[in-house]
Amino acid sequence: MESPVPWEEAPPFPSLPENQVQVWQTALPQTDEQAASFLPLLSPDETERTGRFLVTRSRAAFAGARGTLRLLLGAYLDSDPRQLRFCYNPQGKPALEDHDLCFNLSHSRGLALYAFSRRLPLGVDVECLRPAAASAQIARRFFSPREVAALEDMSPDRHTEAFFTCWTRKEAYLKARGEGLSLGLRRFAVSLDGPARLLDTDEGEAETRRWRLCALSPRPGYVGALCAAAGDWELRCFYR
Ligand SMILES: CC(C)(COP(=O)(O)OP(=O)(O)OC[C@H]1O[C@@H](n2cnc3c(N)ncnc32)[C@H](O)[C@@H]1OP(=O)(O)O)[C@@H](O)C(=O)NCCC(=O)NCCS
């Protein structure tokens, strides 16, 4: 069985070769004090968005994730993180306005993942394992019939992890395409355990072959997935 790529300590000077996809994980700030050092990095619209979060933990997480994203992009591009400008597709996927470096990020309960490639479209997702959220009712609403059947075949002790594995693989694919939920969650199926695979889509074989999914295991209690355009690339994972 394919095991998730191990996490390495972050290099002091990050660089992103053409043949790599890199994923980083960071713990997110939980309080306004912890988030304070990220605020000067943010653009006016990000600062305004930060102020709109009513829940302290969400506000700190947003500022921490955007700030860290800017620091990592700045390091790769050898640019001032504050000068980077983002634009958004109609479904809200951020991209760099003046560079073709691709990125995506996800956060859940204090943890963030950031994925980067030189040119390959990609999406990343992380979820904290929450047994109460992994109900059969939610699975039937969001998962395809093939995924629901696979989930029902799982032994009860593996149910929560399989549910969130499915969830993150689906989200990573949606986020790589950038279309969000508008794509239709029941129109494609992913594997729920073992190697991460896009199993089928109603757009045919060519679409299935266009993407590569990878399982991410950032820390106990969380699962994640990366989806990027298929190709001869290597995945490296870093923590800091
Ligand atoms: C917005 C969405 C892309 C992801 O939302 P999410 O899982 O709640 O949040 P995540 O933390 O994984 O990702 C959010 C980040 O993705 C990025 N993002 C936003 N819209 C995006 C899009 N259309 N495509 C790719 N990335 C997007 C942003 O950077 C955003 O973070 P930020 O605004 O704080 O910078 C979208 O798929 C969604 O609304 N999902 C709802 C959850 C759901 O029902 N999932 C069903 C899975 S089976």
Ligand as a Chemical Component Dictionary entry (heavy atoms), coordinates in Angstrom:
data_LIG
# 
_chem_comp.id                   LIG 
_chem_comp.type                 NON-POLYMER 
_chem_comp.pdbx_formal_charge   0 
_chem_comp.three_letter_code    LIG 
# 
loop_
_chem_comp_atom.comp_id 
_chem_comp_atom.atom_id 
_chem_comp_atom.alt_atom_id 
_chem_comp_atom.type_symbol 
_chem_comp_atom.charge 
_chem_comp_atom.model_Cartn_x 
_chem_comp_atom.model_Cartn_y 
_chem_comp_atom.model_Cartn_z 
_chem_comp_atom.pdbx_ordinal 
LIG C1  C1  C 0 -14.583 27.189 -0.482 1  
LIG C2  C2  C 0 -14.203 25.754 -0.761 2  
LIG C3  C3  C 0 -13.266 25.776 -1.933 3  
LIG C4  C4  C 0 -13.443 25.104 0.394  4  
LIG O1  O1  O 0 -13.959 25.421 1.590  5  
LIG P1  P1  P 0 -13.535 24.770 2.977  6  
LIG O2  O2  O 0 -13.279 23.307 2.850  7  
LIG O3  O3  O 0 -14.559 25.207 3.907  8  
LIG O4  O4  O 0 -12.183 25.520 3.381  9  
LIG P2  P2  P 0 -10.621 25.188 3.256  10 
LIG O5  O5  O 0 -10.020 25.649 4.510  11 
LIG O6  O6  O 0 -10.319 23.810 2.816  12 
LIG O7  O7  O 0 -10.154 26.126 2.064  13 
LIG C5  C5  C 0 -10.382 27.472 2.091  14 
LIG C6  C6  C 0 -9.347  28.145 1.209  15 
LIG O8  O8  O 0 -9.438  27.653 -0.127 16 
LIG C7  C7  C 0 -9.180  28.721 -1.031 17 
LIG N1  N1  N 0 -10.338 28.781 -1.936 18 
LIG C8  C8  C 0 -11.455 29.551 -1.870 19 
LIG N2  N2  N 0 -12.272 29.263 -2.916 20 
LIG C9  C9  C 0 -11.649 28.304 -3.633 21 
LIG C10 C10 C 0 -12.000 27.608 -4.835 22 
LIG N3  N3  N 0 -13.118 27.837 -5.515 23 
LIG N4  N4  N 0 -11.133 26.668 -5.300 24 
LIG C11 C11 C 0 -9.978  26.434 -4.657 25 
LIG N5  N5  N 0 -9.591  27.062 -3.525 26 
LIG C12 C12 C 0 -10.428 27.985 -3.025 27 
LIG C13 C13 C 0 -8.980  30.000 -0.214 28 
LIG O9  O9  O 0 -7.608  30.235 -0.078 29 
LIG C14 C14 C 0 -9.584  29.624 1.126  30 
LIG O10 O10 O 0 -8.931  30.140 2.252  31 
LIG P3  P3  P 0 -8.900  31.662 2.669  32 
LIG O11 O11 O 0 -10.025 32.334 2.019  33 
LIG O12 O12 O 0 -8.960  31.603 4.144  34 
LIG O13 O13 O 0 -7.594  32.105 2.148  35 
LIG C15 C15 C 0 -15.450 24.989 -1.213 36 
LIG O14 O14 O 0 -15.093 23.746 -1.737 37 
LIG C16 C16 C 0 -16.562 24.845 -0.206 38 
LIG O15 O15 O 0 -17.353 25.732 0.006  39 
LIG N6  N6  N 0 -16.652 23.736 0.467  40 
LIG C17 C17 C 0 -17.683 23.544 1.510  41 
LIG C18 C18 C 0 -17.475 22.279 2.226  42 
LIG C19 C19 C 0 -18.239 21.106 1.624  43 
LIG O16 O16 O 0 -19.445 21.057 1.600  44 
LIG N7  N7  N 0 -17.498 20.098 1.167  45 
LIG C20 C20 C 0 -18.025 18.875 0.662  46 
LIG C21 C21 C 0 -16.902 17.873 0.525  47 
LIG S1  S1  S 0 -17.477 16.264 0.159  48 
# 
loop_
_chem_comp_bond.comp_id 
_chem_comp_bond.atom_id_1 
_chem_comp_bond.atom_id_2 
_chem_comp_bond.value_order 
_chem_comp_bond.pdbx_ordinal 
LIG C1  C2  SING 1  
LIG C2  C3  SING 2  
LIG C2  C4  SING 3  
LIG C2  C15 SING 4  
LIG C4  O1  SING 5  
LIG O1  P1  SING 6  
LIG P1  O2  DOUB 7  
LIG P1  O3  SING 8  
LIG P1  O4  SING 9  
LIG O4  P2  SING 10 
LIG P2  O5  DOUB 11 
LIG P2  O6  SING 12 
LIG P2  O7  SING 13 
LIG O7  C5  SING 14 
LIG C5  C6  SING 15 
LIG C6  O8  SING 16 
LIG C6  C14 SING 17 
LIG O8  C7  SING 18 
LIG C7  N1  SING 19 
LIG C7  C13 SING 20 
LIG N1  C8  SING 21 
LIG N1  C12 SING 22 
LIG C8  N2  DOUB 23 
LIG N2  C9  SING 24 
LIG C9  C10 SING 25 
LIG C9  C12 DOUB 26 
LIG C10 N3  SING 27 
LIG C10 N4  DOUB 28 
LIG N4  C11 SING 29 
LIG C11 N5  DOUB 30 
LIG N5  C12 SING 31 
LIG C13 O9  SING 32 
LIG C13 C14 SING 33 
LIG C14 O10 SING 34 
LIG O10 P3  SING 35 
LIG P3  O11 DOUB 36 
LIG P3  O12 SING 37 
LIG P3  O13 SING 38 
LIG C15 O14 SING 39 
LIG C15 C16 SING 40 
LIG C16 O15 DOUB 41 
LIG C16 N6  SING 42 
LIG N6  C17 SING 43 
LIG C17 C18 SING 44 
LIG C18 C19 SING 45 
LIG C19 O16 DOUB 46 
LIG C19 N7  SING 47 
LIG N7  C20 SING 48 
LIG C20 C21 SING 49 
LIG C21 S1  SING 50 
# 
